[in-house]
Amino acid sequence: MNKSIKITIAILFLSFSLAGIVFAQETAPTNTANQTVNESVNQDENIQAKNLGISEPTVLPNNPLYFFKNLGRNIQSILTLDSVKKAELKEKFANEKLIEAKKLIETGANKQMVEKVINNYQKEMTQVQKAVEKIKGTAETNIQAGKFLDKFIQQQNLQQQILQKLETQVPTSTLEKIKEAREQHLENFAQVMTKLENKEKIQERLEKNLEEVKGSNFNDFKNLEILKGLETKVSTTVKEAIQKVQETSLNRLQEKLGAMSPEEQEKFKEYLDKIGGDKEKQMEILQNLKTTVNSATATAKILKLKEKLEQTETKIIQKIESKLEKANCPPWVAPAEGFCKEGKTYIPKDPDTGCPLPPKCIMPAETNIPKTQIAPGTSACIALWDPVCGKNGKTYSNACYAKNAGIEIDHTGPCKENIESVAECNLLWWYDKKHNYCQQKKFCGAFMYLGLQTFKTQEECQSALKNALLQKSITPQNTETINTAPTQ
């Protein structure tokens, strides 16, 4: 046999071996009834290769043999002619490349390597979309396309959870790259789904496949976060379908939580404190969950759940506050527990910097509308927080409520008069019960809390602090040398 032919055969054999054509693996069902909080978080966030139906990678992009692995993938792709099978293959490669990125990040790869592997994953997701564009028909007319879409939805959900987790594992310098990949992932998810499924069937298919994804008792909350991101990438008609899926998930989560003991409800509070993800989106979901719980029959367990949700809301706001400095945003102090029991807690963003501004309590206009003023011929609205401003200058929870009230929408988002007041910031001197020395920082919006004292000048702060400490017979700390925090 010709020597060059032998070499070619050897390369092909090695490439296929490293590429590892792997079929989906079934995972044993997990008993979620007695899970600890850490086990629940781990089940919902620590997605493994087997969950995606692939094998654990043994050759990573920092290995010299990785070239052969990619060569094998290219050969497989060339030899796969069927459009659906090619889309399945590209999706498998995307799964593999995301798990490779996960492994490298967990082992402390440098910034250049992390960005390289994330780029590889993004390119593969683009290839999935291109392959799907060549599939003829939709899931309704093409059985194989329907099967691919089912698996695709489930795996996209898991990929999004991996990306959310990676955001908590990388330094600030790499964080934006992961966020960029997560946004692109949602766009690809939306485009593939709307290409293969009729708009009228999207709700049904999403609900079916999200229920198929294994997770903890609290996994509906993670699904809701992904759905919140997905709804921003689709048309208005598809957005309505996704919001109906959210309503179903919210009701299911509320029923689970409402049936739990106070001890299990406490686990949910701790779960939300420990999971990663977009805390601002989680705050929106929590507002929707509160609305759903408020409409439930007021049993002892439901009343206890309301209390837990108030505490959880405070925790999430504190999480957002704690990340302000890392994001180079002006600091503010989280309001006390019970800040907005009856209304909706809204965290606006600075239009120029994108920084979260202090929370605002908004009372939706539909709360005070008598039933006699509801426009005739209207239907019940989904209880989701997607605020719009009516031309009457009032904020409604979503467009449906404004329509039912017979009010024309002026713009999306709360009315400006509801949020402008929170943007005002002042550079003040301060101390509180935990910090018995004067320091300076920028305060925005409704920043006061029990024990906080603020002053316009350093001298006023020192004088008041000295008097307060003398009354308690405590020696002041640093009354001569003031600890001045860096001006934000």
C-alpha positions in Angstrom: 0.0 0.0 0.0 1.2 3.5 -0.9 2.9 5.2 2.1 0.8 8.4 1.7 -2.4 6.4 1.6 -1.4 4.7 4.9 -0.7 8.1 6.5 -4.1 9.4 5.3 -5.9 6.4 6.7 -4.1 6.8 10.0 -5.1 10.5 10.3 -8.7 9.7 9.5 -8.8 6.9 12.1 -7.3 9.2 14.7 -9.6 12.0 13.8 -12.7 9.9 14.1 -11.5 8.4 17.4 -10.9 11.8 18.9 -14.1 13.3 17.6 -16.1 10.6 19.4 -19.4 10.0 17.7 -21.5 9.7 20.8 -25.1 9.0 21.2 -27.4 10.5 23.9 -27.1 8.9 27.3 -30.0 8.5 29.6 -29.5 9.8 33.1 -31.0 8.1 36.2 -33.9 10.1 37.6 -33.0 12.1 40.7 -35.0 12.2 43.9 -35.6 15.9 44.5 -37.9 15.5 47.5 -35.2 15.7 50.2 -32.5 17.6 48.3 -30.4 20.1 50.2 -30.1 23.7 48.9 -26.6 23.0 47.5 -27.8 19.8 45.8 -30.6 21.8 44.2 -28.3 24.5 43.0 -25.8 22.0 41.7 -28.4 20.0 39.8 -29.7 23.2 38.1 -26.4 24.8 37.4 -23.6 22.2 37.1 -24.6 20.8 33.7 -22.4 17.9 32.7 -21.6 16.5 29.3 -23.9 13.5 29.8 -26.9 15.9 30.3 -26.2 17.1 26.7 -25.9 13.6 25.4 -22.2 13.8 24.7 -19.1 12.2 26.3 -16.7 14.0 28.6 -13.9 15.7 26.5 -10.5 14.2 26.9 -8.8 16.4 24.3 -9.2 20.1 24.9 -8.4 23.1 22.7 -5.1 23.6 24.6 -3.9 20.2 23.5 -1.7 19.8 20.3 -3.9 16.9 19.3 -7.0 19.1 19.2 -6.3 19.8 15.5 -7.1 16.1 14.7 -10.3 16.4 16.7 -11.5 19.3 14.6 -10.4 17.5 11.4 -12.6 14.6 12.4 -15.5 17.0 12.9 -15.0 18.6 9.5 -14.9 15.2 7.8 -18.1 14.1 9.6 -19.8 17.3 8.5 -18.7 16.8 4.8 -20.0 13.3 4.8 -23.4 14.2 6.3 -25.7 15.2 3.5 -29.2 15.1 5.1 -30.2 18.6 6.2 -31.7 17.5 9.5 -28.8 15.2 10.4 -26.4 17.9 9.6 -28.2 20.3 11.9 -28.1 17.6 14.6 -24.4 17.1 14.1 -23.7 20.9 14.3 -25.7 21.0 17.5 -23.6 18.2 18.9 -20.4 20.0 18.0 -21.8 23.2 19.7 -22.5 21.1 22.9 -19.0 19.7 22.8 -17.3 23.1 22.4 -19.3 24.6 25.2 -18.4 21.8 27.5 -14.7 22.2 26.4 -15.0 25.9 27.4 -16.5 24.9 30.7 -13.7 22.5 31.5 -11.0 25.1 30.6 -12.5 27.8 32.7 -12.8 25.4 35.6 -9.1 24.6 35.3 -8.2 28.3 35.3 -7.4 29.0 31.6 -6.1 32.4 30.8 -8.2 35.2 29.2 -6.9 34.6 25.7 -7.7 30.9 25.8 -11.2 31.5 27.3 -12.0 34.0 24.6 -10.8 31.6 22.0 -12.9 28.7 23.1 -16.0 30.9 23.5 -15.5 32.2 20.0 -15.3 28.6 18.8 -18.6 27.9 20.5 -20.2 31.0 19.0 -19.1 30.1 15.5 -20.5 26.6 15.9 -23.9 28.0 17.0 -23.9 30.1 13.8 -23.3 26.9 11.9 -26.3 25.3 13.6 -28.5 28.2 12.4 -27.1 27.9 8.9 -27.8 24.2 8.8 -31.4 24.7 10.0 -32.0 27.2 7.2 -31.6 24.3 4.8 -34.2 22.1 6.4 -37.3 21.9 4.2 -40.7 22.4 5.9 -41.5 22.8 9.6 -41.8 20.6 12.6 -45.5 20.1 11.6 -44.7 18.8 8.1 -41.3 17.2 8.7 -41.3 14.6 11.5 -37.5 14.5 11.7 -37.4 18.3 12.0 -39.9 18.1 14.8 -37.7 15.5 16.7 -34.6 17.7 16.1 -36.5 20.8 17.5 -37.6 18.9 20.6 -34.0 17.9 21.4 -32.7 21.4 20.4 -35.1 23.2 22.8 -34.0 21.0 25.7 -30.3 21.4 25.0 -30.5 25.1 24.4 -32.1 25.5 27.8 -29.1 23.6 29.3 -26.6 25.6 27.3 -28.0 28.8 28.6 -27.7 27.5 32.2 -24.0 26.6 31.5 -23.4 30.2 30.2 -25.1 31.7 33.2 -22.9 29.6 35.5 -19.7 30.6 33.6 -20.5 34.2 34.2 -19.9 33.6 37.9 -16.6 31.8 37.3 -14.7 34.2 35.1 -12.9 37.5 36.1 -14.4 40.8 35.1 -12.0 41.1 32.1 -13.7 38.0 30.5 -17.2 38.5 31.8 -18.4 40.6 28.8 -17.3 37.9 26.4 -19.5 35.3 28.2 -22.4 37.8 28.3 -22.0 38.4 24.5 -22.1 34.6 23.9 -25.2 34.3 26.1 -27.0 37.0 24.1 -26.0 35.5 20.8 -27.1 32.1 22.1 -30.6 33.4 22.8 -30.8 35.0 19.4 -29.9 31.7 17.7 -32.3 29.8 19.9 -35.1 32.2 18.9 -34.3 32.1 15.2 -34.1 28.3 15.0 -37.3 27.8 16.9 -39.3 30.3 14.9 -37.9 28.8 11.6 -39.0 25.3 12.4 -42.2 25.8 14.3 -45.5 27.6 13.5 -46.2 30.5 15.8 -49.4 28.9 16.9 -47.6 25.8 18.1 -44.6 27.4 19.9 -46.3 27.6 23.3 -47.2 23.9 23.3 -43.8 22.8 22.1 -41.9 25.0 24.6 -44.0 23.8 27.5 -43.6 20.1 26.6 -39.9 20.3 26.3 -39.2 22.5 29.3 -41.0 19.9 31.4 -38.7 17.2 29.9 -35.6 19.0 31.3 -34.5 17.3 34.5 -33.9 19.6 37.5 -34.6 20.4 41.1 -38.0 21.3 42.7 -37.1 24.9 41.9 -36.0 24.5 38.3 -39.1 26.3 37.0 -37.4 29.5 38.3 -34.3 28.9 36.1 -36.6 28.2 33.1 -38.4 31.4 33.7 -35.2 33.4 33.6 -34.3 31.9 30.2 -37.8 32.6 28.9 -37.5 36.2 30.0 -34.3 36.5 27.9 -35.8 34.7 25.0 -38.9 36.9 24.8 -36.7 39.9 24.0 -35.4 38.2 20.8 -38.7 37.5 19.1 -41.6 39.2 17.3 -44.6 40.4 19.3 -46.7 37.4 18.3 -44.1 34.9 19.4 -43.5 37.0 22.6 -47.1 36.5 23.6 -46.7 32.7 23.2 -43.5 32.8 25.3 -45.3 34.8 28.0 -48.1 32.2 28.2 -45.4 29.6 28.8 -44.1 31.8 31.6 -47.5 32.0 33.1 -47.8 28.2 33.1 -44.3 27.9 34.7 -45.2 30.5 37.3 -48.4 28.8 38.3 -46.6 25.5 38.5 -43.9 27.0 40.7 -46.5 28.7 42.9 -48.4 25.5 43.4 -45.2 23.7 44.4 -44.1 26.4 46.8 -47.6 26.8 48.2 -47.7 23.1 49.1 -44.2 23.1 50.8 -43.5 23.3 54.5 -42.0 26.5 55.8 -38.7 24.6 56.0 -38.8 23.8 52.3 -39.9 27.4 51.5 -36.8 28.6 53.3 -34.7 26.4 51.0 -36.2 28.2 48.0 -35.1 31.5 49.6 -31.6 30.2 50.1 -31.6 28.7 46.6 -32.2 32.1 45.0 -29.5 33.6 47.1 -27.0 31.0 45.8 -27.8 30.6 42.1 -26.1 32.6 39.4 -27.8 34.4 36.5 -29.2 37.8 35.9 -30.3 39.2 39.2 -32.3 42.0 37.6 -34.3 39.4 35.5 -34.7 37.3 38.7 -36.2 40.4 40.4 -38.8 40.7 37.6 -39.7 37.0 37.9 -40.0 37.4 41.7 -42.5 40.3 41.1 -44.5 38.0 38.8 -44.4 35.2 41.4 -45.6 37.6 44.1 -48.6 38.5 41.9 -49.4 34.9 41.4 -49.1 34.1 45.1 -51.2 37.1 46.0 -54.1 35.8 43.9 -54.0 32.3 45.5 -56.2 31.3 48.4 -54.7 32.7 51.6 -53.8 29.5 53.5 -51.3 29.4 56.3 -48.6 28.1 53.9 -49.4 30.8 51.3 -49.1 33.5 53.9 -45.7 32.1 55.0 -44.7 32.0 51.4 -45.5 35.7 51.0 -43.2 36.4 53.9 -40.4 34.3 52.4 -40.8 36.1 49.0 -40.5 39.5 50.7 -37.2 38.4 52.4 -36.0 37.0 49.0 -36.7 40.2 47.2 -34.5 42.1 49.8 -31.7 39.5 49.2 -31.8 39.9 45.5 -31.7 43.7 45.7 -28.7 43.4 48.0 -27.0 41.2 45.5 -27.5 43.8 42.8 -26.2 46.5 45.1 -23.1 44.5 46.0 -22.1 44.3 42.3 -22.3 48.0 41.6 -18.7 48.7 42.5 -17.4 45.8 40.4 -19.4 47.1 37.5 -18.0 50.6 38.1 -21.5 52.0 38.8 -22.5 54.6 41.4 -23.3 52.9 44.7 -26.6 53.0 46.5 -28.0 51.4 49.6 -30.7 48.7 49.3 -34.0 49.6 50.9 -35.1 47.7 54.0 -37.2 44.6 53.9 -40.9 45.2 53.1 -39.9 48.2 50.9 -42.7 47.6 48.3 -45.2 45.0 49.7 -48.2 46.2 47.7 -46.6 47.5 44.5 -43.9 46.4 42.0 -40.2 46.8 42.8 -38.7 48.2 39.6 -34.9 48.7 39.2 -34.4 51.3 36.3 -31.1 51.6 34.4 -29.1 54.7 33.6 -29.7 55.3 29.9 -26.1 56.4 29.3 -24.1 53.8 31.4 -26.6 50.9 31.8 -25.9 51.0 35.5 -28.8 49.8 37.8 -30.3 52.8 39.7 -31.9 52.6 43.1 -35.1 50.5 43.3 -38.4 52.3 42.8 -41.8 51.1 44.1 -44.5 51.4 41.4 -48.2 50.8 42.0 -49.6 49.6 38.7 -52.5 51.7 37.5 -54.8 48.6 37.0 -54.7 48.0 40.8 -57.0 50.9 41.3 -59.3 50.4 38.3 -62.9 49.5 39.3 -64.4 46.6 37.3 -67.1 49.0 36.0 -64.3 50.9 34.2 -62.9 47.9 32.3 -63.4 48.2 28.6 -66.1 45.9 27.2 -65.1 42.9 25.2 -61.8 42.5 27.0 -60.3 39.2 28.3 -58.2 38.3 31.4 -54.6 39.4 31.2 -51.4 37.4 32.0 -50.1 38.5 35.3 -46.6 39.3 34.0 -44.5 42.5 34.7 -43.7 44.0 31.3 -44.6 47.6 32.1 -46.0 50.1 29.6 -46.8 53.8 30.0 -50.3 54.9 29.0 -51.0 58.2 27.4 -52.8 59.1 30.6 -49.4 59.2 32.3 -50.0 56.0 34.3 -47.9 52.8 34.4 -49.6 49.5 33.7 -48.2 46.0 34.4 -48.3 45.1 30.7 -50.0 46.1 27.4 -53.0 43.9 28.1 -54.0 45.8 31.3 -53.7 49.1 29.5 -55.9 47.8 26.7 -58.5 46.5 29.1 -58.6 49.9 30.7 -59.2 51.5 27.3 -55.9 53.4 27.5 -53.6 53.9 24.5 -49.9 53.1 25.1 -47.5 55.9 24.9 -44.3 53.8 25.2 -42.9 50.6 26.7 -41.4 50.8 30.2 -42.8 52.7 33.2 -43.9 56.3 32.8 -40.9 58.7 33.3 -42.4 60.5 36.2 -42.3 57.2 38.1 -38.5 56.7 37.7 -36.9 60.1 37.2 -36.7 60.9 40.9 -34.4 57.9 41.5 -31.7 59.2 39.3 -30.7 62.1 41.5 -27.3 61.4 43.3 -25.5 63.4 46.0 -21.9 63.2 47.3 -22.3 63.0 51.1 -20.4 62.3 54.3 -21.9 59.5 56.4 -21.6 57.0 59.2 -23.9 54.3 60.6 -24.1 51.7 63.4 -21.5 49.4 61.7 -19.1 52.2 60.6 -18.4 54.6 63.5 -16.2 56.9 61.5 -16.9 59.4 58.8 -16.4 58.6 55.1 -17.7 60.0 51.8 -19.5 58.4 48.9 -22.2 59.1 46.3 -25.8 58.3 47.4 -28.7 58.0 44.8 -32.4 58.0 45.2 -34.1 56.7 48.4 -31.0 55.6 50.2 -31.9 56.1 53.9 -32.0 53.1 56.2 -32.1 52.7 60.0 -29.0 54.1 61.6 -27.6 55.9 58.6 -26.6 59.6 59.2 -25.6 61.8 56.2 -24.1 65.2 56.0 -23.0 67.7 53.4 -19.6 68.5 55.0 -16.9 66.5 56.7 -17.0 68.9 59.7 -20.8 68.3 60.3 -20.3 64.6 60.1 -17.3 64.6 62.6 -19.2 66.8 65.1 -22.4 64.7 65.0 -20.4 61.4 65.3 -18.4 62.7 68.2 -21.6 63.7 70.1 -23.2 60.4 69.3 -20.2 58.4 70.5 -19.8 60.4 73.7 -23.4 59.7 74.6 -22.6 56.0 74.3 -19.3 56.4 76.1 -17.5 55.0 73.1 -14.1 56.2 71.9 -14.5 57.4 68.3 -12.5 55.6 65.6 -10.4 57.8 63.4 -11.9 61.1 64.6 -8.6 62.9 63.7 -7.9 61.1 60.5 -11.0 60.6 58.4 -11.2 57.5 56.2 -12.3 58.9 52.9 -13.7 56.4 50.5 -12.8 57.0 46.8 -15.3 59.2 45.1 -17.5 57.3 42.7 
